[in-house]
């Protein structure tokens, strides 16, 4: 099981990576890449929140 800090770090990484993909898709007029970026960004936000909850619970 990952620590809360590790989940937060990975979540932040995925948020940034998703945002970059989303922007690349917008500028390149590639709707598939843009959608993929939005999905990855959302997944990163969820993972980051899970990490915050784990830190509060002490896991």
SVG drawing of the C-alpha trace seen along z (x, -y; Angstrom):
<svg xmlns="http://www.w3.org/2000/svg" viewBox="-12 -26 18 28">
<polyline fill="none" stroke="black" stroke-width="0.4" points="0.0,0.0 1.3,-3.4 1.8,-6.1 -0.4,-9.2 2.6,-11.4 3.4,-9.1 -0.2,-9.2 -0.2,-13.0 3.0,-13.2 1.8,-10.8 -1.6,-12.6 0.1,-15.9 2.3,-14.4 -0.7,-13.0 -2.6,-16.3 0.3,-18.2 0.8,-15.5 -2.9,-15.6 -3.0,-19.3 -0.1,-19.2 -1.8,-16.6 -5.0,-18.6 -3.2,-21.7 -1.4,-19.8 -4.6,-18.4 -6.2,-21.8 -3.4,-23.4 -2.9,-20.4 -6.7,-20.1 -6.5,-16.5 -9.7,-15.9 -8.6,-12.4 -5.5,-13.7 -7.4,-16.5 -9.9,-14.0 -7.1,-11.7 -5.5,-14.7 -8.8,-15.7 -9.2,-12.1 -5.7,-11.8 -6.0,-15.2 -9.2,-14.1 -7.6,-10.8 -4.7,-12.8 -7.0,-14.9 -8.7,-11.8 -5.3,-10.2 -4.2,-13.4 -7.3,-13.5 -6.8,-9.9 -3.3,-10.8 -4.7,-13.6 -7.2,-11.3 -4.5,-8.7 -2.4,-11.4 -5.2,-12.5 -6.0,-8.9 -2.3,-8.2 -1.9,-5.5"/>
</svg>
